[in-house]
Structure formats: structure tokens, C-alpha cells
């Protein structure tokens, strides 16, 4: 007798497969829960290299609770950057469920340039570890600035390399830095405006009054009779003193805000500043300026002038140099200023005064002025080999002709 099989008879198989998958998922979830609760001492993972044994000591339960509750992200990864463990802090950073993070690759959360930067640090496997600033790709396309601290860990029976990572969110830190920088720039603007006002007052009022007193003193000396020798001599000494005072006031006015910058431009004020420095200190200054087809904006000219002023002050106080070269040229779509001396130099990581290079007040002021203009300042120096300071500031693009 021939039996006909009904088509619906083949459908029980998928239901058994679904039930099996659900059972495996429930088992995995229970395993993760037990690991987080510290109830598991040993975990075996089957991978391409065969079964791998991980030991989870029960005495480390308090430590694991601490890792789970910390604000930083914590990861352990294999040499191929597969994530073996991640805490909830990291999952929150990347806005991804923890079960989708563990077992995946760290590369998923890194851009191509950041992968290239992180790869060599992981391969080196230095016992002291290392730190790196990069950005995490957050679910939804956002980029989260973070600092990653890297440290090789004990293998605990695992055949490959295990690397521990601590990920610190820098969003708040960057925001505070931006606020402080904006405050610093505002302070510089206010300071420059006040300098300009005081310089104008000194030049247009105080200097003129001193000159008027000097003329009256000269007139008084001329009117004294020939027999009043001591009084005439005293009047001449008073006139000389008034002339010195007027010259000093004019110098202070020039240092506060050189009028030559406004009327003759950057090259002229750099030449004037270099000549004044050479005359005062005896240090030879060689200046070379290329012709700029378009004059930079006043705030860019002022920033470069102040940077040269600060650099020459450092040369006078620390460098013990005999020669200084100053070069004003172009750099791509911007203007570049280079100050090179043949002085004693310093360790770029720890200049005179014992402060790190980025923390010295003079260098910090120059960096901030360059950064405020959208530029960058670079310092190259070694002991007994001189110092080179290079500043490149981009110029605004000229508007397209209609």
C-alpha cells in the first residue's frame, strides 16, 4: 500500500531548532550572570585554537564588582583584538548592549586611523603598557574622545596574549579645556584692548605734556641771566631729565602696542623689534621676510608679533645665544614665522624652570596665541644645540570672484 506524506509533516524540525537555540541563549545568559556575580571559578571557551581555560578566582569577586561599578570602561582583549570581557561602563560609552560587545572585535568601535595607531601599541606588549588618545565610534555615528591605557595581563592558562584596557571618557575634560581656552582668549583680547588704550593715552597725552614741559624748561633756562650760572645749569639738567622721561614713556607706549604694526605692517614691526633687541642685548639678529601677496589680518599680525616678542625674551633670559635667525615666509595657505637661536637649548620635555615644555608660561602663551588663530606652534630643542620655534597660521581664503 502506497503512503502519501503530507507537506506539513516536515515542520516540527524548525521548532526543535528554535527550542535548541533558545536553550543555548538561556544558558549563555545564565553563564554571563554567574560570571558577573562571581559564582564561576573556571570558564572554558572553544575557539579556533581549541578549548581555552580561563580561571576566575572567587577571591576576586570584590574586584570584579569594582570594575563593573567604575565610571571608566574596562576591557580585556586577545591579540587579534577580540573582546574577551567588557564592563557596563564601556557598553554605555559605545551605546551598545553588553552581550553584543563581548565576543566582538574592538576594531568595530575604531576608525581606520585609530586602528593604525592602536595596533603597534598592542603588538609591542610592553610590560609598562602605554596610553593613547583616540575616538570611539558610538552607535549612531557619533565619535567619543577617550584615553586608552594599555597593560598586558597574566594569561591564566590562555595560550595567547591577553591585554587589559581602561577607557576614560574625555568629553567633559575636553569641554572644560574649551571653556578655559575661550576664557583665556577672551582675557587676551581684553588685555590687548587695554594695552592699546594705555599706549594711546601715553603717546597722545603724557608724551605731549612732557614735551611741553621740556620746551618750557628750555625757555626758562634761556631767560635766566648770565650771572645765574647754577640755576641755568640746574635748568639744563632738568631739561635732560625730562627728555629721558619722555623717551622712556615713548618706549613703554611702543612696547604696549607698536603703532608701526598698524601703519606699516608685520614685516616692519618684526624688523623694528629685532633691531631693538640686538641693540639692547648685543645678540646678532638676522631677519628675512618674504613678500606676502596679501597682508594678514590685524589679529594674526599681532599674534605673530607677540610670539616673536616672547621668543626673544626667552632668548635673552635663558638661551645665552650669540645669533638669532628670524624668518617670515609662507606655509601652504598661511603665514609661517621661524625663530632659531644657537643658544644652550634645553630638554623639550623639561625646559629651564623644571616645568614640562607644554606647561612653561612663555611657551604656553605662545601656543595659546597660535591656537587662537587656528595655527600650530612647534618647538625643537636639545641641550647645547639651540632652539627652533616654528609657527604656522592659516590665512582665510579669499572670497571667490563673481
C-alpha positions as CSV (number, residue, x, y, z in Angstrom):
1,X,0.0,0.0,0.0
2,X,1.5,3.4,-1.0
3,X,1.5,6.1,1.7
4,X,1.3,9.8,0.8
5,X,3.3,12.2,3.1
6,X,1.5,15.4,3.9
7,X,3.7,18.5,3.3
8,X,3.1,19.8,6.8
9,X,4.8,16.8,8.4
10,X,8.3,18.3,7.9
11,X,7.6,21.4,10.0
12,X,8.4,20.0,13.5
13,X,12.2,20.3,12.8
14,X,12.4,24.1,12.8
15,X,10.5,24.2,16.1
16,X,13.1,21.8,17.6
17,X,15.9,24.0,16.3
18,X,14.3,27.1,17.7
19,X,13.9,25.5,21.1
20,X,17.6,24.4,21.0
21,X,18.7,28.0,20.2
22,X,16.5,29.4,23.0
23,X,18.1,26.9,25.4
24,X,21.6,27.8,24.3
25,X,20.8,31.5,24.6
26,X,19.4,31.0,28.1
27,X,22.5,29.0,29.0
28,X,24.7,31.8,27.8
29,X,22.8,34.4,29.7
30,X,23.0,32.4,32.8
31,X,26.7,31.9,32.3
32,X,27.2,35.7,32.0
33,X,25.1,36.3,35.0
34,X,27.1,33.8,37.0
35,X,30.4,35.4,35.9
36,X,29.3,38.9,36.9
37,X,28.0,37.6,40.2
38,X,31.4,35.9,40.9
39,X,29.8,32.4,41.0
40,X,32.1,30.9,38.4
41,X,35.7,29.9,39.1
42,X,36.6,28.4,35.7
43,X,35.4,29.1,32.2
44,X,36.2,27.1,29.1
45,X,35.9,28.8,25.7
46,X,36.1,26.8,22.5
47,X,37.7,28.8,19.6
48,X,39.9,28.3,16.6
49,X,42.8,27.3,18.8
50,X,40.8,24.7,20.5
51,X,39.4,24.8,24.1
52,X,40.8,27.6,26.2
53,X,40.6,27.6,30.0
54,X,40.1,30.8,32.0
55,X,40.3,30.8,35.8
56,X,38.1,33.2,37.7
57,X,39.2,33.2,41.3
58,X,36.3,33.6,43.7
59,X,38.5,35.8,45.9
60,X,38.4,38.4,43.0
61,X,34.7,38.8,43.3
62,X,35.0,42.2,45.1
63,X,37.5,43.3,42.4
64,X,35.0,42.4,39.6
65,X,32.2,44.3,41.4
66,X,34.5,47.3,41.5
67,X,35.3,47.0,37.8
68,X,31.6,46.8,37.0
69,X,30.7,49.9,39.1
70,X,33.6,52.2,37.9
71,X,32.9,55.1,35.6
72,X,35.7,54.1,33.2
73,X,35.3,51.4,30.6
74,X,37.3,48.2,31.2
75,X,38.2,45.6,28.6
76,X,40.3,42.5,28.2
77,X,41.1,41.6,24.6
78,X,43.1,39.0,22.8
79,X,45.9,39.7,20.4
80,X,43.5,39.8,17.5
81,X,41.5,42.5,19.4
82,X,38.6,40.1,20.1
83,X,36.9,41.4,23.3
84,X,37.0,38.7,26.0
85,X,35.5,40.9,28.7
86,X,33.9,44.3,28.9
87,X,32.2,46.1,31.7
88,X,28.9,48.0,31.6
89,X,30.9,51.3,31.6
90,X,32.3,50.5,28.2
91,X,29.0,49.3,26.9
92,X,27.4,52.6,27.9
93,X,30.2,54.6,26.2
94,X,29.6,52.9,22.8
95,X,25.9,52.8,23.4
96,X,25.8,49.1,22.6
97,X,24.3,46.2,24.6
98,X,27.0,44.3,26.6
99,X,26.1,41.0,25.0
100,X,26.9,42.5,21.6
101,X,30.2,43.9,22.8
102,X,31.7,40.7,24.4
103,X,32.9,38.3,21.7
104,X,33.1,41.0,19.1
105,X,36.2,42.9,17.8
106,X,37.4,46.1,19.2
107,X,38.1,47.3,15.6
108,X,34.3,47.7,15.3
109,X,34.5,50.7,17.6
110,X,37.6,52.3,16.0
111,X,38.1,54.4,12.9
112,X,40.7,53.3,10.4
113,X,43.3,55.9,11.6
114,X,42.7,54.9,15.2
115,X,43.2,51.2,14.4
116,X,46.5,52.1,12.8
117,X,47.6,54.0,15.9
118,X,46.4,51.3,18.4
119,X,47.8,48.3,16.5
120,X,51.5,48.9,17.2
121,X,51.0,49.5,20.9
122,X,49.1,46.2,21.2
123,X,51.8,44.3,19.3
124,X,54.6,45.7,21.3
125,X,53.2,44.2,24.5
126,X,55.4,46.3,26.7
127,X,55.2,45.4,30.4
128,X,54.8,49.1,31.3
129,X,51.9,49.4,28.9
130,X,51.1,52.7,27.2
131,X,48.5,55.4,26.7
132,X,46.7,56.7,23.6
133,X,44.2,59.3,22.8
134,X,41.6,58.3,20.1
135,X,37.9,58.3,19.4
136,X,35.4,55.5,19.8
137,X,32.7,55.1,17.2
138,X,29.5,55.2,19.1
139,X,26.3,53.5,17.8
140,X,24.5,56.1,15.7
141,X,27.7,57.6,14.2
142,X,28.9,59.9,17.0
143,X,32.6,59.9,17.9
144,X,33.6,59.8,21.6
145,X,37.0,61.2,22.6
146,X,38.7,58.8,25.0
147,X,42.1,57.9,26.5
148,X,43.0,54.2,26.4
149,X,45.5,52.8,29.0
150,X,47.0,49.6,27.8
151,X,48.6,46.9,30.1
152,X,49.4,43.2,29.3
153,X,47.8,40.8,31.8
154,X,48.5,37.4,33.3
155,X,47.4,34.7,30.9
156,X,45.7,32.4,33.4
157,X,46.1,29.4,31.2
158,X,45.2,31.1,28.0
159,X,47.6,30.3,25.2
160,X,47.5,33.7,23.5
161,X,48.3,37.3,24.7
162,X,45.7,39.0,27.0
163,X,45.7,42.8,27.1
164,X,43.8,44.9,29.6
165,X,42.4,48.3,28.6
166,X,41.0,51.1,30.7
167,X,39.0,53.5,28.6
168,X,38.4,57.0,30.0
169,X,35.8,59.3,28.6
170,X,37.4,62.7,27.8
171,X,34.2,64.5,26.8
172,X,33.9,66.5,30.0
173,X,37.6,67.2,30.1
174,X,37.6,68.4,26.5
175,X,34.6,70.6,27.2
176,X,36.4,72.2,30.2
177,X,39.5,72.7,28.2
178,X,37.5,74.5,25.5
179,X,35.8,76.7,28.1
180,X,39.2,77.5,29.7
181,X,40.7,78.3,26.3
182,X,37.8,80.5,25.4
183,X,38.2,82.3,28.7
184,X,42.0,82.7,28.1
185,X,41.4,84.0,24.6
186,X,38.8,86.5,25.9
187,X,41.3,87.6,28.5
188,X,44.0,88.1,25.8
189,X,41.6,90.2,23.8
190,X,40.7,92.3,26.8
191,X,44.4,92.7,27.7
192,X,45.3,93.8,24.1
193,X,42.5,96.3,24.0
194,X,43.6,97.7,27.3
195,X,47.2,97.8,26.2
196,X,46.1,99.7,23.1
197,X,44.1,102.2,25.1
198,X,47.0,102.8,27.6
199,X,49.5,103.1,24.7
200,X,47.4,105.7,23.0
201,X,47.0,107.7,26.3
202,X,50.7,107.7,26.9
203,X,51.6,108.7,23.3
204,X,48.9,111.3,22.7
205,X,48.7,112.9,26.2
206,X,51.6,112.1,28.6
207,X,54.3,112.4,26.0
208,X,52.9,115.6,24.7
209,X,52.7,117.1,28.2
210,X,56.3,116.1,28.9
211,X,57.4,117.6,25.6
212,X,55.6,120.8,26.5
213,X,57.2,120.9,30.0
214,X,60.6,120.3,28.3
215,X,60.1,123.2,26.0
216,X,59.1,125.5,28.9
217,X,62.1,124.4,30.8
218,X,64.4,125.2,27.9
219,X,62.7,128.6,27.6
220,X,63.2,129.2,31.3
221,X,66.9,128.3,31.0
222,X,67.3,130.7,28.1
223,X,65.7,133.6,30.0
224,X,67.9,133.2,33.1
225,X,70.6,136.0,33.3
226,X,74.2,135.1,32.6
227,X,75.1,135.6,36.2
228,X,72.7,132.9,37.4
229,X,75.1,130.1,36.5
230,X,74.0,127.5,39.0
231,X,70.3,128.0,38.2
232,X,70.9,127.8,34.5
233,X,72.9,124.5,34.9
234,X,70.1,123.1,37.0
235,X,67.5,124.0,34.4
236,X,69.6,122.2,31.7
237,X,69.8,119.1,33.9
238,X,66.1,119.2,34.4
239,X,65.6,119.6,30.7
240,X,67.8,116.5,30.1
241,X,65.9,114.5,32.7
242,X,62.6,115.5,31.1
243,X,63.9,114.3,27.7
244,X,64.9,110.9,29.2
245,X,61.5,110.6,30.9
246,X,59.7,111.4,27.6
247,X,61.8,108.8,25.8
248,X,61.0,106.2,28.5
249,X,57.3,106.9,28.2
250,X,57.5,106.6,24.4
251,X,59.3,103.2,24.8
252,X,56.7,101.9,27.2
253,X,53.9,103.0,24.8
254,X,55.7,101.3,21.9
255,X,56.0,98.0,23.9
256,X,52.4,98.1,24.9
257,X,51.2,98.5,21.3
258,X,53.7,99.5,18.5
259,X,52.0,101.9,16.1
260,X,54.3,100.7,13.4
261,X,52.4,97.5,13.3
262,X,49.2,99.2,12.4
263,X,50.6,101.6,9.8
264,X,53.5,99.7,8.2
265,X,52.6,96.0,8.7
266,X,54.1,92.8,10.1
267,X,57.5,92.8,8.3
268,X,58.2,96.4,9.6
269,X,57.4,95.6,13.2
270,X,59.4,92.4,13.1
271,X,62.4,94.3,11.8
272,X,62.0,97.1,14.4
273,X,61.6,94.6,17.2
274,X,64.7,92.6,16.1
275,X,66.8,95.8,15.8
276,X,65.8,97.0,19.3
277,X,66.6,93.6,20.7
278,X,70.0,93.5,19.1
279,X,70.9,97.0,20.3
280,X,69.8,96.2,23.9
281,X,71.4,92.8,24.3
282,X,74.2,92.7,21.8
283,X,72.9,89.5,20.3
284,X,73.0,89.4,16.4
285,X,69.6,89.1,14.8
286,X,69.2,88.2,11.2
287,X,65.7,88.8,9.7
288,X,64.4,87.5,6.4
289,X,60.9,88.3,5.2
290,X,59.3,87.1,2.0
291,X,56.8,89.3,0.2
292,X,53.3,88.3,1.2
293,X,50.9,88.9,-1.7
294,X,48.1,89.7,0.8
295,X,48.5,91.4,4.2
296,X,47.4,89.2,7.1
297,X,44.5,90.2,9.3
298,X,45.5,92.6,12.2
299,X,44.8,89.9,14.8
300,X,47.2,87.5,13.0
301,X,49.9,90.2,12.7
302,X,49.5,91.0,16.4
303,X,49.7,87.3,17.4
304,X,52.9,86.8,15.4
305,X,54.5,89.9,16.8
306,X,53.7,88.9,20.4
307,X,55.1,85.4,19.7
308,X,58.4,86.9,18.4
309,X,58.5,89.2,21.4
310,X,58.1,86.3,23.9
311,X,60.6,84.2,22.0
312,X,63.2,86.9,22.1
313,X,62.6,87.4,25.8
314,X,63.3,83.7,26.3
315,X,66.5,84.0,24.3
316,X,67.6,86.9,26.5
317,X,66.8,85.2,29.8
318,X,67.7,81.6,29.1
319,X,69.4,80.8,25.8
320,X,72.8,82.6,26.1
321,X,72.8,82.7,22.4
322,X,75.1,84.8,20.1
323,X,72.9,84.6,17.0
324,X,69.2,84.5,16.3
325,X,67.6,84.0,12.8
326,X,64.0,85.1,12.2
327,X,62.3,84.0,9.1
328,X,58.8,85.2,7.9
329,X,57.6,83.1,5.0
330,X,54.6,81.2,3.6
331,X,53.3,77.8,4.6
332,X,50.7,76.3,2.3
333,X,47.7,78.6,2.6
334,X,49.1,80.5,5.6
335,X,52.0,82.5,7.0
336,X,54.9,81.0,8.9
337,X,57.3,82.5,11.5
338,X,60.5,80.7,12.5
339,X,62.8,81.8,15.3
340,X,66.1,79.9,15.5
341,X,68.9,80.6,18.1
342,X,72.3,79.0,18.7
343,X,72.0,79.0,22.5
344,X,72.3,76.3,25.1
345,X,69.0,74.8,24.2
346,X,67.0,72.6,26.7
347,X,65.3,69.3,27.0
348,X,62.0,69.9,25.1
349,X,60.2,67.8,27.7
350,X,61.6,69.7,30.7
351,X,62.8,73.2,29.9
352,X,64.5,75.6,32.3
353,X,62.5,76.0,35.5
354,X,61.6,72.3,35.7
355,X,58.2,72.6,34.1
356,X,57.2,70.4,31.2
357,X,57.5,72.1,27.8
358,X,53.8,72.5,27.3
359,X,53.4,73.9,30.8
360,X,56.1,76.7,30.7
361,X,54.3,80.0,30.9
362,X,56.2,81.5,27.9
363,X,55.7,78.5,25.7
364,X,52.2,78.1,26.8
365,X,51.4,81.7,26.0
366,X,52.9,81.3,22.5
367,X,50.9,78.1,21.9
368,X,47.7,79.6,23.0
369,X,48.2,82.6,20.7
370,X,48.9,80.4,17.8
371,X,45.9,78.1,18.6
372,X,43.6,81.0,18.9
373,X,44.4,81.9,15.3
374,X,43.8,78.3,14.2
375,X,47.6,77.7,13.9
376,X,50.2,75.4,15.5
377,X,53.4,76.1,17.3
378,X,56.3,73.5,17.3
379,X,59.3,73.6,19.5
380,X,62.5,71.7,18.7
381,X,65.4,71.9,21.1
382,X,68.1,69.8,22.6
383,X,70.8,70.7,25.2
384,X,73.7,72.6,23.7
385,X,72.1,72.5,20.3
386,X,69.9,75.7,20.2
387,X,66.2,76.0,19.8
388,X,63.8,76.3,16.9
389,X,60.3,77.7,17.3
390,X,58.0,77.4,14.3
391,X,54.6,78.9,14.0
392,X,52.2,78.4,11.0
393,X,48.9,80.2,11.0
394,X,46.4,79.7,8.1
395,X,45.1,82.7,6.3
396,X,41.4,83.0,5.5
397,X,40.6,82.0,1.9
398,X,39.9,84.9,-0.4
399,X,36.3,85.2,-1.5
400,X,35.6,83.8,-4.9
401,X,35.1,86.4,-7.6
402,X,31.7,86.5,-9.2
